[in-house]
Amino acid sequence: MKRGKPERYIALATEIRQLIKRKRLKRNDALPSERKMAELFACSHLTVRKSLHLLEQEKLIYKEPSRGNFVGTRPPKAGKSGLIGFIFPDDEIFYYKLFAQLEKSFSEAGLHPVVHLTHSIKEKEERILDFLNQVNAEVVVAVPNAQCQDKYRELDIPVIFFDLNIKELNIPAITSDDYRGAVSATEHLISLGHRHIAHIGGIYERTSELRLQGYRDTLKKYQIDLSDKLVKQQTPSREMGYYAAKELFECSTPPTALFCGNDTIAAGVIRYLNANKINCPIGCSIVGFGNTAIAEDLNLTSVSQNSPKIADALRNHLRFILNGETPPPETIIPTSLIIRESSGICLT
């Protein structure tokens, strides 16, 4: 049976091996830039990158971010930097509250935390990871974007995930029990007599998926019909909460209760209710998620993620890693419902 030609990048990898041998390149010698190799071998940049990735897997070359590709295996990094990189997707109060609880421990241990915001942009998160890898950070603590899993897999430094997990990676993770938190929030509203309960949540995040699933499963458990019109999902923000509430209350049968994916969304909902003279909880009961300072200020019933317990777990994981030990693979922190005045008996 005739065999077809190998894919171009495989053949190109052979040519690059021959180039290394012909030019007698030694360990840590630089290869020509990707642009020059694309010109030299008359192929695309993508083909060159795929060939280089193949050679890197074979341990024939290694890549240094922003510097290029080099012959041999990556040399060991010198010394400890004392740097800890924190990666958050946005400026959620929950993340900063958690960071504040850890900051004193870092200072006492002579460590230097650096916070980066990605705004859920894949390319930005990858650049941050390249930087932290290049400066030899001690550890990265990240709320990860699942689209960056290949980059996390390639890192030479330890990583701890929190709030979100990427199951495909063997990286220690600390997460809240988002599903059970959503169940307790929905059951609370049902116990108050509500049957027309809407949900406003985020999108593209595992935490949002779990909270939506907890809401859906609880309605199903209590044999309450769920209309897709009662579910609004977008990038979470105060404005999103406001306009999602506007859509729901312009329906012929508005909800009597709302379970919001986080306290920021709930704040936007309450702003809409106040602007339209809808009393909370008499006209509509609201439950948030996070139990942040927003919840306290607005007297909002909210699911607490128990940030002190998350901070303790992170502190212990960091201690394991800095001592050269392996932390537990997954730690799930239980949630608890904090009941305030924003949720009340259904009068409709």
C-alpha positions as YAML, in Angstrom:
chain: A
units: angstrom
residues:
- id: 1
  name: MET
  ca: [0.00, 0.00, 0.00]
- id: 2
  name: LYS
  ca: [1.34, 3.42, -0.95]
- id: 3
  name: ARG
  ca: [1.84, 5.87, 1.84]
- id: 4
  name: GLY
  ca: [1.18, 9.57, 1.37]
- id: 5
  name: LYS
  ca: [3.77, 12.23, 2.01]
- id: 6
  name: PRO
  ca: [4.26, 13.22, 5.66]
- id: 7
  name: GLU
  ca: [2.67, 16.47, 6.75]
- id: 8
  name: ARG
  ca: [4.82, 19.49, 5.88]
- id: 9
  name: TYR
  ca: [5.62, 20.35, 9.51]
- id: 10
  name: ILE
  ca: [6.97, 16.81, 10.13]
- id: 11
  name: ALA
  ca: [9.22, 17.04, 7.08]
- id: 12
  name: LEU
  ca: [10.29, 20.54, 8.17]
- id: 13
  name: ALA
  ca: [11.24, 19.22, 11.61]
- id: 14
  name: THR
  ca: [13.69, 16.86, 9.86]
- id: 15
  name: GLU
  ca: [15.14, 19.79, 7.91]
- id: 16
  name: ILE
  ca: [15.61, 21.79, 11.12]
- id: 17
  name: ARG
  ca: [17.42, 18.81, 12.69]
- id: 18
  name: GLN
  ca: [19.72, 18.76, 9.67]
- id: 19
  name: LEU
  ca: [20.23, 22.55, 10.00]
- id: 20
  name: ILE
  ca: [21.34, 22.12, 13.63]
- id: 21
  name: LYS
  ca: [23.76, 19.37, 12.62]
- id: 22
  name: ARG
  ca: [25.08, 21.21, 9.54]
- id: 23
  name: LYS
  ca: [25.75, 24.45, 11.44]
- id: 24
  name: ARG
  ca: [27.16, 22.46, 14.40]
- id: 25
  name: LEU
  ca: [24.92, 24.31, 16.83]
- id: 26
  name: LYS
  ca: [25.63, 23.48, 20.47]
- id: 27
  name: ARG
  ca: [23.40, 23.47, 23.54]
- id: 28
  name: ASN
  ca: [21.87, 26.91, 24.27]
- id: 29
  name: ASP
  ca: [22.80, 28.21, 20.79]
- id: 30
  name: ALA
  ca: [19.98, 30.21, 19.23]
- id: 31
  name: LEU
  ca: [18.08, 29.02, 16.18]
- id: 32
  name: PRO
  ca: [17.17, 31.48, 13.42]
- id: 33
  name: SER
  ca: [13.97, 33.43, 14.15]
- id: 34
  name: GLU
  ca: [10.65, 31.92, 13.08]
- id: 35
  name: ARG
  ca: [10.36, 34.59, 10.40]
- id: 36
  name: LYS
  ca: [13.78, 33.75, 8.95]
- id: 37
  name: MET
  ca: [13.04, 30.02, 9.00]
- id: 38
  name: ALA
  ca: [9.74, 30.60, 7.21]
- id: 39
  name: GLU
  ca: [11.69, 32.45, 4.49]
- id: 40
  name: LEU
  ca: [14.53, 29.91, 4.45]
- id: 41
  name: PHE
  ca: [12.26, 26.88, 4.07]
- id: 42
  name: ALA
  ca: [9.55, 28.64, 2.01]
- id: 43
  name: CYS
  ca: [6.68, 27.80, 4.33]
- id: 44
  name: SER
  ca: [4.22, 29.54, 6.66]
- id: 45
  name: HIS
  ca: [4.90, 30.75, 10.21]
- id: 46
  name: LEU
  ca: [2.30, 28.23, 11.46]
- id: 47
  name: THR
  ca: [4.20, 25.32, 9.87]
- id: 48
  name: VAL
  ca: [7.43, 26.53, 11.48]
- id: 49
  name: ARG
  ca: [5.75, 26.79, 14.91]
- id: 50
  name: LYS
  ca: [4.29, 23.27, 14.63]
- id: 51
  name: SER
  ca: [7.71, 21.90, 13.68]
- id: 52
  name: LEU
  ca: [9.39, 23.69, 16.58]
- id: 53
  name: HIS
  ca: [6.73, 22.43, 18.98]
- id: 54
  name: LEU
  ca: [7.42, 18.88, 17.78]
- id: 55
  name: LEU
  ca: [11.18, 19.32, 18.33]
- id: 56
  name: GLU
  ca: [10.52, 20.82, 21.77]
- id: 57
  name: GLN
  ca: [8.52, 17.73, 22.72]
- id: 58
  name: GLU
  ca: [11.53, 15.64, 21.64]
- id: 59
  name: LYS
  ca: [13.71, 17.75, 23.99]
- id: 60
  name: LEU
  ca: [15.90, 18.76, 21.03]
- id: 61
  name: ILE
  ca: [15.13, 22.47, 21.50]
- id: 62
  name: TYR
  ca: [13.51, 24.75, 24.05]
- id: 63
  name: LYS
  ca: [11.63, 28.05, 23.75]
- id: 64
  name: GLU
  ca: [12.28, 31.18, 25.80]
- id: 65
  name: PRO
  ca: [9.35, 33.65, 25.70]
- id: 66
  name: SER
  ca: [10.22, 36.87, 23.84]
- id: 67
  name: ARG
  ca: [13.75, 35.58, 23.15]
- id: 68
  name: GLY
  ca: [13.44, 32.73, 20.66]
- id: 69
  name: ASN
  ca: [14.26, 29.04, 20.30]
- id: 70
  name: PHE
  ca: [17.46, 27.41, 21.50]
- id: 71
  name: VAL
  ca: [19.21, 24.06, 21.06]
- id: 72
  name: GLY
  ca: [19.03, 21.48, 23.87]
- id: 73
  name: THR
  ca: [17.00, 21.36, 27.06]
- id: 74
  name: ARG
  ca: [16.13, 24.43, 29.11]
- id: 75
  name: PRO
  ca: [18.89, 25.31, 31.61]
- id: 76
  name: PRO
  ca: [17.91, 25.35, 35.30]
- id: 77
  name: LYS
  ca: [16.85, 28.74, 36.59]
- id: 78
  name: ALA
  ca: [19.10, 30.38, 39.14]
- id: 79
  name: GLY
  ca: [17.94, 31.31, 42.63]
- id: 80
  name: LYS
  ca: [14.51, 32.02, 44.06]
- id: 81
  name: SER
  ca: [12.67, 35.20, 43.19]
- id: 82
  name: GLY
  ca: [10.26, 35.34, 46.13]
- id: 83
  name: LEU
  ca: [7.64, 36.42, 43.59]
- id: 84
  name: ILE
  ca: [4.08, 35.06, 43.68]
- id: 85
  name: GLY
  ca: [1.86, 35.79, 40.69]
- id: 86
  name: PHE
  ca: [-1.89, 36.19, 41.18]
- id: 87
  name: ILE
  ca: [-4.09, 36.04, 38.08]
- id: 88
  name: PHE
  ca: [-7.72, 37.23, 38.35]
- id: 89
  name: PRO
  ca: [-10.17, 37.45, 35.42]
- id: 90
  name: ASP
  ca: [-11.66, 40.76, 36.62]
- id: 91
  name: ASP
  ca: [-11.85, 43.18, 39.54]
- id: 92
  name: GLU
  ca: [-14.41, 41.19, 41.55]
- id: 93
  name: ILE
  ca: [-14.50, 42.26, 45.21]
- id: 94
  name: PHE
  ca: [-14.33, 38.58, 46.22]
- id: 95
  name: TYR
  ca: [-10.83, 38.20, 44.74]
- id: 96
  name: TYR
  ca: [-9.44, 41.31, 46.43]
- id: 97
  name: LYS
  ca: [-10.99, 40.35, 49.75]
- id: 98
  name: LEU
  ca: [-9.29, 36.98, 49.49]
- id: 99
  name: PHE
  ca: [-5.98, 38.55, 48.51]
- id: 100
  name: ALA
  ca: [-6.17, 40.94, 51.46]
- id: 101
  name: GLN
  ca: [-6.51, 37.99, 53.84]
- id: 102
  name: LEU
  ca: [-3.30, 36.47, 52.45]
- id: 103
  name: GLU
  ca: [-1.17, 39.61, 52.08]
- id: 104
  name: LYS
  ca: [0.06, 39.71, 55.70]
- id: 105
  name: SER
  ca: [1.32, 36.12, 55.46]
- id: 106
  name: PHE
  ca: [3.30, 37.01, 52.32]
- id: 107
  name: SER
  ca: [4.89, 40.00, 53.99]
- id: 108
  name: GLU
  ca: [5.93, 37.98, 57.03]
- id: 109
  name: ALA
  ca: [7.45, 35.28, 54.78]
- id: 110
  name: GLY
  ca: [9.41, 37.82, 52.68]
- id: 111
  name: LEU
  ca: [7.35, 37.03, 49.56]
- id: 112
  name: HIS
  ca: [6.30, 39.54, 46.92]
- id: 113
  name: PRO
  ca: [2.79, 39.08, 45.44]
- id: 114
  name: VAL
  ca: [1.98, 40.62, 42.06]
- id: 115
  name: VAL
  ca: [-1.65, 40.85, 40.87]
- id: 116
  name: HIS
  ca: [-2.64, 40.71, 37.19]
- id: 117
  name: LEU
  ca: [-6.12, 41.13, 35.67]
- id: 118
  name: THR
  ca: [-6.84, 39.30, 32.40]
- id: 119
  name: HIS
  ca: [-10.43, 40.44, 31.70]
- id: 120
  name: SER
  ca: [-10.85, 36.83, 30.44]
- id: 121
  name: ILE
  ca: [-8.66, 37.57, 27.39]
- id: 122
  name: LYS
  ca: [-6.77, 34.42, 26.41]
- id: 123
  name: GLU
  ca: [-3.81, 36.19, 24.80]
- id: 124
  name: LYS
  ca: [-3.35, 38.50, 27.78]
- id: 125
  name: GLU
  ca: [-3.36, 35.61, 30.25]
- id: 126
  name: GLU
  ca: [-0.79, 33.74, 28.15]
- id: 127
  name: ARG
  ca: [1.50, 36.79, 28.07]
- id: 128
  name: ILE
  ca: [1.24, 37.09, 31.86]
- id: 129
  name: LEU
  ca: [2.13, 33.42, 32.27]
- id: 130
  name: ASP
  ca: [5.12, 33.82, 29.96]
- id: 131
  name: PHE
  ca: [6.30, 36.77, 32.04]
- id: 132
  name: LEU
  ca: [5.93, 34.93, 35.37]
- id: 133
  name: ASN
  ca: [7.76, 31.95, 33.90]
- id: 134
  name: GLN
  ca: [10.56, 34.17, 32.62]
- id: 135
  name: VAL
  ca: [11.11, 35.96, 35.96]
- id: 136
  name: ASN
  ca: [11.16, 32.62, 37.79]
- id: 137
  name: ALA
  ca: [8.12, 33.21, 40.02]
- id: 138
  name: GLU
  ca: [7.88, 30.86, 42.99]
- id: 139
  name: VAL
  ca: [4.27, 29.96, 42.24]
- id: 140
  name: VAL
  ca: [1.26, 31.15, 40.23]
- id: 141
  name: VAL
  ca: [-2.15, 31.39, 41.93]
- id: 142
  name: ALA
  ca: [-4.76, 31.69, 39.20]
- id: 143
  name: VAL
  ca: [-8.45, 31.80, 38.42]
- id: 144
  name: PRO
  ca: [-7.73, 30.17, 35.06]
- id: 145
  name: ASN
  ca: [-9.18, 30.61, 31.59]
- id: 146
  name: ALA
  ca: [-9.82, 27.11, 30.21]
- id: 147
  name: GLN
  ca: [-8.62, 28.31, 26.78]
- id: 148
  name: CYS
  ca: [-5.12, 28.67, 28.26]
- id: 149
  name: GLN
  ca: [-4.77, 25.05, 29.38]
- id: 150
  name: ASP
  ca: [-1.90, 24.31, 26.97]
- id: 151
  name: LYS
  ca: [0.05, 27.26, 28.34]
- id: 152
  name: TYR
  ca: [-0.52, 26.11, 31.94]
- id: 153
  name: ARG
  ca: [0.61, 22.62, 30.95]
- id: 154
  name: GLU
  ca: [3.92, 24.01, 29.60]
- id: 155
  name: LEU
  ca: [4.81, 26.12, 32.66]
- id: 156
  name: ASP
  ca: [8.02, 25.33, 34.54]
- id: 157
  name: ILE
  ca: [6.72, 26.81, 37.81]
- id: 158
  name: PRO
  ca: [4.10, 25.43, 40.24]
- id: 159
  name: VAL
  ca: [0.47, 26.54, 39.86]
- id: 160
  name: ILE
  ca: [-2.51, 26.59, 42.20]
- id: 161
  name: PHE
  ca: [-6.00, 27.07, 40.77]
- id: 162
  name: PHE
  ca: [-8.80, 28.56, 42.85]
- id: 163
  name: ASP
  ca: [-12.44, 29.44, 42.25]
- id: 164
  name: LEU
  ca: [-12.19, 27.66, 38.87]
- id: 165
  name: ASN
  ca: [-10.59, 24.35, 37.92]
- id: 166
  name: ILE
  ca: [-9.44, 22.83, 34.63]
- id: 167
  name: LYS
  ca: [-10.11, 19.12, 35.11]
- id: 168
  name: GLU
  ca: [-7.88, 18.09, 32.21]
- id: 169
  name: LEU
  ca: [-4.78, 19.40, 34.02]
- id: 170
  name: ASN
  ca: [-3.15, 17.78, 37.02]
- id: 171
  name: ILE
  ca: [-2.98, 21.06, 38.96]
- id: 172
  name: PRO
  ca: [-4.07, 21.46, 42.62]
- id: 173
  name: ALA
  ca: [-7.34, 23.39, 42.87]
- id: 174
  name: ILE
  ca: [-9.34, 25.09, 45.61]
- id: 175
  name: THR
  ca: [-12.97, 25.76, 44.73]
- id: 176
  name: SER
  ca: [-16.23, 26.68, 46.43]
- id: 177
  name: ASP
  ca: [-19.11, 24.23, 46.26]
- id: 178
  name: ASP
  ca: [-20.94, 26.40, 43.74]
- id: 179
  name: TYR
  ca: [-23.51, 23.73, 42.91]
- id: 180
  name: ARG
  ca: [-24.63, 23.19, 46.52]
- id: 181
  name: GLY
  ca: [-24.62, 26.95, 47.07]
- id: 182
  name: ALA
  ca: [-27.04, 27.41, 44.17]
- id: 183
  name: VAL
  ca: [-29.23, 24.58, 45.48]
- id: 184
  name: SER
  ca: [-29.46, 26.20, 48.93]
- id: 185
  name: ALA
  ca: [-30.32, 29.61, 47.40]
- id: 186
  name: THR
  ca: [-33.06, 28.18, 45.20]
- id: 187
  name: GLU
  ca: [-34.48, 25.98, 47.97]
- id: 188
  name: HIS
  ca: [-34.63, 29.03, 50.25]
- id: 189
  name: LEU
  ca: [-36.80, 30.89, 47.72]
- id: 190
  name: ILE
  ca: [-39.02, 27.85, 47.20]
- id: 191
  name: SER
  ca: [-39.45, 27.51, 50.99]
- id: 192
  name: LEU
  ca: [-40.82, 31.07, 50.97]
- id: 193
  name: GLY
  ca: [-43.53, 30.06, 48.51]
- id: 194
  name: HIS
  ca: [-41.94, 31.29, 45.29]
- id: 195
  name: ARG
  ca: [-42.59, 29.22, 42.16]
- id: 196
  name: HIS
  ca: [-41.79, 31.77, 39.43]
- id: 197
  name: ILE
  ca: [-38.04, 32.10, 40.07]
- id: 198
  name: ALA
  ca: [-35.67, 33.60, 37.50]
- id: 199
  name: HIS
  ca: [-31.89, 33.28, 37.29]
- id: 200
  name: ILE
  ca: [-29.41, 35.90, 36.09]
- id: 201
  name: GLY
  ca: [-25.88, 34.55, 35.76]
- id: 202
  name: GLY
  ca: [-22.57, 34.75, 33.99]
- id: 203
  name: ILE
  ca: [-21.43, 32.88, 30.93]
- id: 204
  name: TYR
  ca: [-18.32, 30.99, 29.71]
- id: 205
  name: GLU
  ca: [-17.29, 30.05, 33.26]
- id: 206
  name: ARG
  ca: [-17.45, 26.73, 35.09]
- id: 207
  name: THR
  ca: [-18.70, 28.44, 38.25]
- id: 208
  name: SER
  ca: [-21.59, 29.99, 36.31]
- id: 209
  name: GLU
  ca: [-22.44, 26.60, 34.80]
- id: 210
  name: LEU
  ca: [-22.51, 24.95, 38.23]
- id: 211
  name: ARG
  ca: [-24.72, 27.67, 39.72]
- id: 212
  name: LEU
  ca: [-27.14, 27.45, 36.80]
- id: 213
  name: GLN
  ca: [-27.20, 23.65, 37.09]
- id: 214
  name: GLY
  ca: [-27.91, 23.82, 40.82]
- id: 215
  name: TYR
  ca: [-30.80, 26.20, 40.13]
- id: 216
  name: ARG
  ca: [-32.23, 23.99, 37.34]
- id: 217
  name: ASP
  ca: [-31.90, 20.74, 39.30]
- id: 218
  name: THR
  ca: [-33.60, 22.23, 42.36]
- id: 219
  name: LEU
  ca: [-36.59, 23.44, 40.35]
- id: 220
  name: LYS
  ca: [-36.84, 19.98, 38.80]
- id: 221
  name: LYS
  ca: [-36.61, 18.32, 42.23]
- id: 222
  name: TYR
  ca: [-39.62, 20.34, 43.44]
- id: 223
  name: GLN
  ca: [-41.49, 19.78, 40.15]
- id: 224
  name: ILE
  ca: [-41.47, 23.45, 39.21]
- id: 225
  name: ASP
  ca: [-41.58, 24.20, 35.49]
- id: 226
  name: LEU
  ca: [-38.57, 26.09, 34.16]
- id: 227
  name: SER
  ca: [-38.98, 28.48, 31.25]
- id: 228
  name: ASP
  ca: [-35.86, 29.45, 29.30]
- id: 229
  name: LYS
  ca: [-37.26, 32.99, 29.33]
- id: 230
  name: LEU
  ca: [-36.50, 33.10, 33.05]
- id: 231
  name: VAL
  ca: [-32.75, 32.53, 32.52]
- id: 232
  name: LYS
  ca: [-30.52, 35.43, 31.49]
- id: 233
  name: GLN
  ca: [-26.78, 34.87, 30.95]
- id: 234
  name: GLN
  ca: [-24.17, 37.39, 29.88]
- id: 235
  name: THR
  ca: [-20.80, 38.71, 31.05]
- id: 236
  name: PRO
  ca: [-21.57, 39.47, 34.72]
- id: 237
  name: SER
  ca: [-21.70, 43.13, 35.76]
- id: 238
  name: ARG
  ca: [-23.94, 45.60, 37.58]
- id: 239
  name: GLU
  ca: [-25.21, 46.91, 34.22]
- id: 240
  name: MET
  ca: [-25.97, 43.41, 33.04]
- id: 241
  name: GLY
  ca: [-28.06, 42.81, 36.18]
- id: 242
  name: TYR
  ca: [-29.99, 46.02, 35.59]
- id: 243
  name: TYR
  ca: [-30.88, 45.30, 31.96]
- id: 244
  name: ALA
  ca: [-31.57, 41.59, 32.53]
- id: 245
  name: ALA
  ca: [-34.04, 42.58, 35.27]
- id: 246
  name: LYS
  ca: [-35.61, 45.10, 32.88]
- id: 247
  name: GLU
  ca: [-36.21, 42.31, 30.33]
- id: 248
  name: LEU
  ca: [-37.70, 40.00, 32.95]
- id: 249
  name: PHE
  ca: [-40.06, 42.61, 34.40]
- id: 250
  name: GLU
  ca: [-41.28, 43.67, 30.99]
- id: 251
  name: CYS
  ca: [-42.66, 40.14, 30.46]
- id: 252
  name: SER
  ca: [-46.39, 39.54, 30.87]
- id: 253
  name: THR
  ca: [-45.67, 37.41, 33.95]
- id: 254
  name: PRO
  ca: [-42.62, 38.82, 35.77]
- id: 255
  name: PRO
  ca: [-40.78, 36.64, 38.33]
- id: 256
  name: THR
  ca: [-41.56, 36.85, 42.03]
- id: 257
  name: ALA
  ca: [-37.97, 35.98, 42.93]
- id: 258
  name: LEU
  ca: [-34.48, 36.16, 41.40]
- id: 259
  name: PHE
  ca: [-31.39, 34.07, 42.10]
- id: 260
  name: CYS
  ca: [-28.35, 36.03, 40.89]
- id: 261
  name: GLY
  ca: [-25.01, 34.46, 39.97]
- id: 262
  name: ASN
  ca: [-23.09, 36.98, 42.08]
- id: 263
  name: ASP
  ca: [-23.67, 39.99, 44.33]
- id: 264
  name: THR
  ca: [-22.61, 42.47, 41.64]
- id: 265
  name: ILE
  ca: [-25.41, 41.26, 39.36]
- id: 266
  name: ALA
  ca: [-27.82, 41.42, 42.31]
- id: 267
  name: ALA
  ca: [-26.80, 45.06, 42.93]
- id: 268
  name: GLY
  ca: [-27.81, 45.90, 39.35]
- id: 269
  name: VAL
  ca: [-31.15, 44.13, 39.83]
- id: 270
  name: ILE
  ca: [-31.88, 46.06, 43.02]
- id: 271
  name: ARG
  ca: [-31.00, 49.31, 41.25]
- id: 272
  name: TYR
  ca: [-33.62, 48.47, 38.59]
- id: 273
  name: LEU
  ca: [-36.23, 47.60, 41.25]
- id: 274
  name: ASN
  ca: [-35.61, 50.88, 43.08]
- id: 275
  name: ALA
  ca: [-35.76, 52.90, 39.85]
- id: 276
  name: ASN
  ca: [-39.13, 51.34, 39.02]
- id: 277
  name: LYS
  ca: [-40.55, 51.48, 42.56]
- id: 278
  name: ILE
  ca: [-40.71, 47.68, 42.91]
- id: 279
  name: ASN
  ca: [-40.35, 46.82, 46.56]
- id: 280
  name: CYS
  ca: [-37.80, 44.21, 47.59]
- id: 281
  name: PRO
  ca: [-38.74, 41.68, 48.91]
- id: 282
  name: ILE
  ca: [-42.51, 42.30, 48.63]
- id: 283
  name: GLY
  ca: [-42.50, 42.82, 44.86]
- id: 284
  name: CYS
  ca: [-39.54, 40.54, 44.22]
- id: 285
  name: SER
  ca: [-37.17, 38.57, 46.45]
- id: 286
  name: ILE
  ca: [-33.47, 38.61, 45.59]
- id: 287
  name: VAL
  ca: [-30.65, 36.18, 46.49]
- id: 288
  name: GLY
  ca: [-27.04, 36.83, 45.46]
- id: 289
  name: PHE
  ca: [-23.84, 34.80, 45.56]
- id: 290
  name: GLY
  ca: [-20.55, 35.69, 47.25]
- id: 291
  name: ASN
  ca: [-21.66, 37.45, 50.44]
- id: 292
  name: THR
  ca: [-19.37, 40.37, 49.62]
- id: 293
  name: ALA
  ca: [-19.46, 43.84, 51.17]
- id: 294
  name: ILE
  ca: [-22.11, 44.67, 48.54]
- id: 295
  name: ALA
  ca: [-24.42, 42.09, 50.14]
- id: 296
  name: GLU
  ca: [-23.90, 43.61, 53.57]
- id: 297
  name: ASP
  ca: [-24.51, 47.15, 52.32]
- id: 298
  name: LEU
  ca: [-27.71, 46.19, 50.46]
- id: 299
  name: ASN
  ca: [-29.00, 43.82, 53.17]
- id: 300
  name: LEU
  ca: [-28.91, 41.13, 50.50]
- id: 301
  name: THR
  ca: [-29.49, 37.45, 51.15]
- id: 302
  name: SER
  ca: [-26.41, 35.79, 49.66]
- id: 303
  name: VAL
  ca: [-24.48, 32.54, 49.45]
- id: 304
  name: SER
  ca: [-21.21, 32.86, 51.36]
- id: 305
  name: GLN
  ca: [-18.17, 31.25, 49.74]
- id: 306
  name: ASN
  ca: [-16.44, 31.28, 53.12]
- id: 307
  name: SER
  ca: [-13.43, 33.25, 51.92]
- id: 308
  name: PRO
  ca: [-11.54, 32.77, 55.25]
- id: 309
  name: LYS
  ca: [-11.58, 29.00, 54.64]
- id: 310
  name: ILE
  ca: [-10.48, 29.50, 51.03]
- id: 311
  name: ALA
  ca: [-7.67, 31.77, 52.25]
- id: 312
  name: ASP
  ca: [-6.58, 29.13, 54.80]
- id: 313
  name: ALA
  ca: [-6.57, 26.46, 52.10]
- id: 314
  name: LEU
  ca: [-4.52, 28.68, 49.77]
- id: 315
  name: ARG
  ca: [-2.09, 29.45, 52.59]
- id: 316
  name: ASN
  ca: [-1.64, 25.71, 53.24]
- id: 317
  name: HIS
  ca: [-1.19, 24.94, 49.53]
- id: 318
  name: LEU
  ca: [1.46, 27.66, 49.24]
- id: 319
  name: ARG
  ca: [3.24, 26.28, 52.29]
- id: 320
  name: PHE
  ca: [3.32, 22.82, 50.69]
- id: 321
  name: ILE
  ca: [4.77, 24.14, 47.43]
- id: 322
  name: LEU
  ca: [7.35, 26.46, 49.02]
- id: 323
  name: ASN
  ca: [8.54, 23.50, 51.13]
- id: 324
  name: GLY
  ca: [8.90, 21.37, 47.99]
- id: 325
  name: GLU
  ca: [5.88, 19.20, 48.83]
- id: 326
  name: THR
  ca: [2.77, 18.33, 46.83]
- id: 327
  name: PRO
  ca: [-0.57, 19.85, 47.96]
- id: 328
  name: PRO
  ca: [-3.88, 17.93, 47.80]
- id: 329
  name: PRO
  ca: [-5.23, 17.61, 44.22]
- id: 330
  name: GLU
  ca: [-8.60, 19.23, 44.94]
- id: 331
  name: THR
  ca: [-10.12, 21.04, 47.91]
- id: 332
  name: ILE
  ca: [-13.82, 21.94, 47.80]
- id: 333
  name: ILE
  ca: [-14.92, 24.56, 50.34]
- id: 334
  name: PRO
  ca: [-18.57, 24.27, 51.50]
- id: 335
  name: THR
  ca: [-20.82, 27.30, 51.10]
- id: 336
  name: SER
  ca: [-23.47, 28.67, 53.48]
- id: 337
  name: LEU
  ca: [-26.55, 30.81, 52.93]
- id: 338
  name: ILE
  ca: [-26.65, 34.14, 54.79]
- id: 339
  name: ILE
  ca: [-30.29, 35.25, 55.05]
- id: 340
  name: ARG
  ca: [-31.06, 38.98, 55.13]
- id: 341
  name: GLU
  ca: [-34.04, 41.20, 54.30]
- id: 342
  name: SER
  ca: [-33.94, 40.94, 50.48]
- id: 343
  name: SER
  ca: [-35.78, 37.59, 50.51]
- id: 344
  name: GLY
  ca: [-39.33, 37.26, 51.85]
- id: 345
  name: ILE
  ca: [-42.56, 35.30, 51.62]
- id: 346
  name: CYS
  ca: [-44.24, 35.22, 48.21]
- id: 347
  name: LEU
  ca: [-47.46, 37.23, 48.39]
- id: 348
  name: THR
  ca: [-48.59, 36.61, 44.78]
...
